[in-house]
Amino acid sequence: MKFSGILHSTKLNRQQLLDIALVLALLPHLLILKLPMLIYLFLALIFIIKKRNSKIVMITFALLGVIAIALSFMSEYNFSNFSRLLVFISLLIALLSWAVVLQRLTRQINFYLTISPAMLMILSFFFYNSIGMLFYALFTLFTFTLLLLYERMQSSISNVLRINALLYLFSLPIVLLLFITFPRISYKNAKFGFKAEQIKRTGHDGTMYLDSKSLLVPSPRLVMEVDFEKGIPADRALYFRGSALYTDKGTQWVQDVTKKMPMGALQGEGESFNYTVKLYPHQKKWLYMLDLPLIHPDKSVLDADLIVHSYTDINEVYIYEGRSALKLTLPPESEIKLDRSLQVDPQRDPLIYDALRKNIDLKADDLNKANQLLGFFSSLDLAYSLKPKAIDLEHPVDSFLFDSKVGYCVHFASAFASCARMIGLPSRIITGYKADRANAINNYLLIKEADAHAWVELYIQGRGWMRFEPTSTASRILTPNNDPNLSNSYTTTSMQLSTVQKLFKQANLYYMYSRYVINTWILQYSRSKQLSLLNNLLTNTLFLLKFLAAIIGFIVVCIALFTLLQKKKCTDELLCEMQVLMQILKSKGYIRYQGETMSDFLRRIISASDAYAQLDEISTIYHEQRYSREKKQDLAQLRAKIQAFKKKITSG
């Protein structure tokens, strides 16, 4: 027996349907309610299943509920770190759950218990603000209306599903209009959101290691999502600054405390870019911004190294706006600061110190020396690998450049910065993220942990700090096995895998973009976004036309689906063919009575008029194919007879 048949034959009563709705509405709150309330709900569930509803049970659960709520809010909540609004909503949820339990134990249904599922679902939106919750809410709402229709209609579950879907399609354009125009309420300092997004991402901690801690495990975990206002800059400009490191301690580079720079000291040259960043929690104060920032978020400071620091650690998803210029006019560096960026111990790495004096023209100007240094690195036949060989930490630069010759960005940056100082060029290492336009759709850019990077800035007289990319001097990229013989060579199998990986990456990118759009325009559709949208509709004709076209297209799709669902699916092929005949006869005023067999219906029409004598042959073919065990169904024959009948009737 089919599932729908089982469900229809064992029709659920109103109480059971309401229980399903309550379970669906309570599920999100199981992660919100504190332990005493969870224990209370579990005990109540046992008594409800066992159908215990005596007066003593009611009094006991009334007292237990009060105790559970008191314990939850007196010991479990930390009021100093919890939003007042969320405390109030949490208390409201606890009281509502307590009241639902008491009402459910009475085994009576009233108006309050009926609306409780909807109230619980609405309150859950104060804590969950994610795509997962959005789809769960849509599923729950669909189920609520399905249960209501199932109770009211004496029909199969498949038919109830169809009617429910029709109602949804009919309401979608209205819901869209209300969503766009309904007034928005902004809660100042309210921190709503799905806590699953608060997973810590790997952030820079102001230290770059060269020892065993430097081993890099590429992670696809998301760090930032960036939405540019007008186009994404070229790949060579997609550097997001995180921290500036000056002090070389042999096994690690660390940052120094720098003075703060007022925003008035910065002036941009050439093209600038406006963008919005969605930064995932990394438990540090850095706000990664495109190199070089002109405008930074409120409650943050821009230091002398052009690093933006938030006042507090980023412990939750943080969305901020910024503007950056590809070139800035900066005030001259102080001699004290340049001295700090020239500190180096030549005796620690004597081999490279001597090699630099033989290969670099120390009398050349700064930019010439910097380019010579890049050329020298390129001549060393260095290899890039995420699994570098161990280096001698007593002589880290000599060991990397002349012995192991294998490393990734931290090794290249450390060696290049040290070498620059040896030839009199002030240097500093910048850590952050180097984004890739391959991870972009339209103006949307993904940045992952695997995009973490380190590069070098040199102070060039007359030009200021300039970025240099020593990692680009690697002459080859090694495979994960670090086998130079396999470098940059791919078999047919690996090429096929690469194609599959590219397809998967592209699909994932579109998924992330869709999620971002939903987050931006649905979950985070605030009062400011609403006013911006309405302003564009009133002032931008092209935007208005696009908006109207999108709305009309959406309505057309809904109407098409609505029309499609209105047509009941035909499961009996013979009867489907006869339905065509029924429509022809209906147009002539002949309607089949309720309970009338097909044979009686056709015989009644034949007896009424000799013009319909052809129906006798159609009836014979239909009943033979319907009930004969030996003769197989011949739909073409039946269809031809019906079409011939239709032609005769219409022509006559």
BELKA-V944849 format. One record per run of one state. SS is the DSSP state (~ for helix, > for strand, _ for the rest). FROM is the first residue (numbers start at 1). LEN is the number of residues. Records with the same first field share a line. If there is no record, write none. Layout:
SS->FROM-LEN, FROM-LEN
This chain:
_->1-2, 10-4, 32-3, 50-5, 77-2, 82-2, 106-5, 125-6, 153-4, 182-13, 199-8, 210-2, 215-7, 229-6, 238-1, 246-1, 249-3, 255-5, 261-2, 266-1, 280-6, 287-2, 291-2, 296-4, 304-4, 311-7, 330-5, 341-5, 360-6, 380-3, 385-8, 405-1, 408-1, 423-4, 435-2, 442-2, 461-3, 469-1, 474-2, 478-6, 487-5, 524-3, 540-1, 567-6, 588-10, 609-1, 613-1, 628-7, 652-1
~->3-7, 14-18, 35-15, 55-22, 79-3, 84-22, 111-14, 131-22, 157-25, 195-4, 212-3, 235-3, 263-3, 335-6, 346-14, 366-14, 393-12, 409-14, 437-3, 449-3, 470-4, 484-3, 492-32, 527-13, 541-26, 573-15, 598-11, 610-3, 614-14, 635-17
>->207-3, 222-7, 239-7, 247-2, 252-3, 260-1, 267-13, 286-1, 289-2, 293-3, 300-4, 308-3, 318-12, 383-2, 406-2, 427-8, 440-2, 444-5, 452-9, 464-5, 476-2
